[in-house]
């Protein structure tokens, strides 16, 4: 298949130009919002199809626009979801080296696999991690 046979297909655009395209900062007064703007309002698209798109300043990137009046409230965070999220973040933030500290940021897994202190001895700022809980001496 030659390169000229490839076609960029937009799954939401019917192809007849019926979806309006707004330029940068032109859709502000309309009752439309991007996913990120809906999330900031505590909403989600709720299964509705995009009704328009807005192009960024460079003209190459765009975002779908959804009707705000058809948007639904975001799902509430449950204790089970919060516990699962904390467990996943703990796996990304805990050093697999000898210190076993949990940092406030995600550790780079690809090049190092550990924190810098365990990798090459660079001292870590004590304000950047949570010290592991102390072990009971009585349980030994």
Secondary structure, DSSP 8 states (H G I E B T S, - for coil): --GGG-----SS--SSS-SEEE-TT-STTSSEE-HHHHHHTTEE-TT----EEEE-TTSS-EEEEEESTT-EE-----HHHHHHHHHHHHHHHB-SSSS--EESS---TTTTSS-HHHHH-----GGGEE------STT-
